Amino acid sequence: MSEDAPLIVERNGKVLEITMNRPPVNAINSDLSDRMYEAFCTLRDDPALTLGLVTGTGERCFSAGWDLKEVTARADEVENVAQLGVTPGGFAGYTEMWDLNKPVIAAVNGATIGGGFEVALAADIILAADHVEFWLPEMERGLLADAGAIQRLPRRVPYNVAMELLYTGRRLSAQEAKHWGLVHEVLPLADLMPRARELAQQIAEGAPLALQALKEVVPAIVDMPLKEAFACLKPGQCELPLYNKMMASEDFLEGPRAFAEKRKPVWKGR
């Protein structure tokens, strides 16, 4: 794909790398959002792909979020301006893509603002360069960060921290984000993509059905009382289709068999 394209999509083994490429700030307009949706559909639908890695070009900005210049320019021509940049998978292609059954790593390379913050929040794991700042300026724009921040942030950091960030729009450093558990690792920029790719390849070695089941199970049980969380995974009681598919798969037996035979497992995804 051309390096001039607003989205660069590359395969790296079992990993699909999705890079926002609208310098200088990778603002997300309707075209970029549509392209991201197509990329995440490819990730979801291609059995040869195990996980996604989303990042941005340059070091200035991961993404400045919703392209407000497009909003202003097109306000008179669309019936609902709030839907600009929204796809069947939500804003930026995947913030509401509930059937995306594969993990996503966000490698945050620069300022992560508004909708860009929401793109990162939709990932399963966030890595950040050490100069990164996260912030949500929606309040001063007369908006709410309703493409994922108000829904996800209070679930990812302490409630009071989330509300203060949402109310004030102050900048959150990568180091503080790690302190609150929002970011998994903080690295020098030069080390960010090598580490993200290393982690992605490590995860990609896992059994595909088990990875998909894990992505399904954890959100389903995380807020349950402990006894219910155990009960909902019992045979005959589980209503989670990917978990049930994993339990009945050939791969479920391949792992123990490979261990017993002292060899590397050969996953079939079935």
Beta strands, then each sheet from edge to edge (+ up, - down):
strand 1: 7-12
strand 2: 15-20
strand 3: 51-56
strand 4: 61-63
strand 5: 86-87
strand 6: 90-91
strand 7: 104-108
strand 8: 111-113
strand 9: 125-129
strand 10: 133-135
strand 11: 172-173
strand 12: 185-187
sheet 1: 1+ 2- 3- 7- 9- 12-
sheet 2: 4+ 8+ 10+ 11-
sheet 3: 5+ 6-
end
